[in-house]
Amino acid sequence: MSLLSKFRKNVDVLHQAVDGTVALDYKNPKLYKKIIRYYRDQDVEFFEDPYDTYELVVDLIKEDLEKEKNLSDI
């Protein structure tokens, strides 16, 4: 299951997190925890530092959003 299919109701928030207009961990902590769980299930290992973990999560979201965009362009 892709990130967008799992969190399709929150696509706008995900884009805002990638753009840096929303701090996902503060604005929507429940969603942030679900996203971390989603990536843990994908065997992603996180850092002990919350700041580094947040940056990694945002990077992963950005990659997944770009993949979905590229797939829809085909």
C-alpha positions in Angstrom: 0.0 0.0 0.0 1.4 3.4 -1.0 1.6 6.4 1.2 -1.0 8.3 -0.8 -3.4 5.4 -0.8 -3.1 5.0 2.9 -3.2 8.7 3.8 -5.3 10.1 0.9 -7.4 12.2 3.3 -4.3 14.0 4.4 -2.5 14.7 1.1 -2.8 18.4 1.6 -1.2 18.2 5.0 1.6 16.0 3.6 2.3 18.6 0.9 2.4 21.3 3.5 4.8 19.3 5.6 7.1 18.9 2.6 6.9 22.6 1.8 7.7 23.5 5.4 4.5 25.4 6.0 3.3 22.9 8.6 5.3 21.2 11.3 3.6 17.8 11.1 4.8 16.6 14.5 3.2 19.7 16.3 0.3 20.5 14.0 -1.0 16.9 13.7 0.9 14.5 16.1 -1.6 11.6 15.6 -1.0 11.7 11.8 2.7 12.0 12.4 2.8 8.9 14.6 0.7 6.9 12.0 3.2 7.9 9.3 6.1 6.8 11.4 4.4 3.5 12.0 3.8 3.2 8.2 7.5 3.7 7.5 8.5 1.4 10.3 6.4 -1.3 8.7 8.4 -0.5 5.5 11.6 -1.4 7.5 12.8 2.2 7.8 15.1 2.7 10.8 14.8 6.0 12.6 17.2 8.1 14.6 17.2 8.6 18.4 17.1 12.4 17.8 13.5 13.6 17.2 14.7 16.4 14.9 16.7 14.0 12.7 13.7 11.6 12.7 11.4 14.4 11.6 13.7 15.4 8.8 13.9 11.8 7.6 10.1 11.4 7.6 9.7 14.6 5.6 12.3 13.4 3.1 10.5 10.1 2.8 7.1 11.8 2.3 8.7 14.0 -0.4 10.1 11.0 -2.2 6.8 9.2 -2.1 4.8 12.2 -3.3 7.3 12.6 -6.2 7.0 9.0 -7.1 3.2 9.2 -7.2 3.4 12.3 -9.3 5.7 10.7 -11.7 3.5 7.6 -12.0 0.5 9.8 -12.6 2.3 11.6 -15.4 2.9 8.4 -17.4 
